[in-house]
Every structure is written in C-alpha cells, then in structure tokens.
Amino acid sequence: MAQSAPVTILLATCNGEAHLPAQLESIARQGHARWQIIASDDGSDDATPALLEQFAQRFSGRVQLIKGPQRGMAENFISLLAQAPEGPVAFCDQDDVWLPGKLSRALSAIGSEARPVLYGCRTERITAGGATLGLSPLWRRGPSFGNALVQNIIGGHTAVMNAAALRLMQEAGRNIRVPFHDWWAYQVISGCGGRVIVDPAAMVRYRQHDGNLLGASRGPAARLRRLSMMLSGNFAPWFGQTEVALGAIRPMLTPAACDLLDRFSELRRTPGLGAARAVLAGGVVHRQRRIENLALALAAARGLI
C-alpha cells in the first residue's frame, strides 16, 4: 500500500504566506509521489491564494483550490473531510515542514486494514525561523478512547487516515461543532473501534509561533499552561462540546465507548471527592502524565471539567 495508494492532502490555509512555501515544497519532495491536494482557504487577505495558484500551476491537475467556510480552523478541516474523495487522506497545516518519508511511512504503518486507522507521529519542534527546539513527547500510555475524551495526542499536522477512517469521519458529519478537528478524529476513530497509531519517529517539523492556538506539549512552560487551563476550568467548554458531539454519533460508538462516555458525563455532573477519586483510579478517563491527571482530578472535584 505504501507506494501504490494515492493520498489526498487536506490543506487548510488562512494568511499563511510567511511559511506556506516551505510546507508546499516539503510536499513536493515526498518520496511517496502519488498525492493530490485539496486546499481550502479561509479568506486570506495576504499572498496565500497566489502562492496556492502558483503551486497548482506547477502541479497541474493535482491541486484543487476551494473556499473555506470561514468559521475557524476546525470547521475548515471538517469541511475538507466532507469533500475528500475515497481513499487515504492526510491533514496538512500551512506552516509546518514534512520530512521526505512522511507519507510513505504513514501509509506503511496503516497497512491494508479494513477497519478505520488513524496515524500520528512525533514532531521536531522548530521556531518561526526554523531553528530546532526539540522533540515532542513520546506518550508512554498509548492511545485509547478514555484518553481521547480528555486529551489529544494525535496532532493534526501529523495525521493520516485510511479510506475506512475517512468514511467514518464523513458519516460522523460535517456540521458537528467541536473545538479541534484532530482531537475529534482521535475521539471518533478510537471510540468507534478503529486503530490509532502513534509513531515514535518524528516525521514533521512543527513550527512554533504566535499563531499556534495551543502549541507543543513539551517543556515546563507548556505543561504549566495546560495545568493552569485545567484548574481554571478552561477545558470544560471543550469537554462539553465533546460530550454533545459524541452523543450525536452514539449509535456509531462501541458499547465500551458508550459506557465510558456515560461515566465521563456523570463525572462532569457530580463534582466532589468521588469524581476526583474516579479520575485518579484511571478507569474512566486519563491524561498521559501523572501531574496532569492530578490537575484533572482536582478540576473534577471542583466541577470544572
């Protein structure tokens, strides 16, 4: 599959002229040459549309340019999923750089499974200017629906899905309101019996700049920011959106996932020591780091999840 499958790259753009050329060149250099792009621009008022047009002319017939819904990044990507043709797809951010073997490695890891498969990998964090900052975390506990309910470990800038996963995401709907498209993909695919792969190899250079909504997970400052957000209740609206969105596709979830979703809903509605103990026990939801689980438990006790 790694060398034969055509991949549709779903590229969401908005005022990305500063870094888009480097990303487009990294796609052009992919060892897996059978790719096509659907680029959805969300109302750029800089040179982004012109850069996309130039790339489309260079690779005639392989780049489709469409107008985005202009309701934010998550809805742009979900709209792209709805319009993607049958086959594997890859999310693509406008400001990163893919290493040459990124697509072929992802497709090799996905293989020829019939069930939905979502691939993600580690990243090399870089500054806006391209200087290396270090690698993203290697998540020791691995992917699961219980983790997906409260944490995303599959960065959209690394994500590749097989055809079955694309069909699943399309069935889940294009009008779902969720905070993050990549987190939604992790939740849906893990909750509906699919396989989620976290590749320990770093195959993407992930650019850190002021436009990042959350940024990388590594480093004391990043961890402190997430702890503060949990303890302040900032995650609660996202968890609420997740609960509503997953409830809307409940018939698609596995029985085990339905049970976890119900128990998570109960935790959200019954704060106190019991909720904190349930989080710390790890049988319902969990984050990857112990300190973040402790913060989540404290937030649950205070009714802030």
Helices and strands as residue ranges (DSSP letters): E 7-13, H 20-28, E 35-41, H 48-58, E 63-67, H 73-83, E 89-92, E 97-98, H 102-110, E 117-126, E 132-135, H 145-148, E 160-161, H 163-172, H 181-191, E 195-207, H 220-231, H 236-248, G 250-252, H 255-269, H 273-281, H 290-301
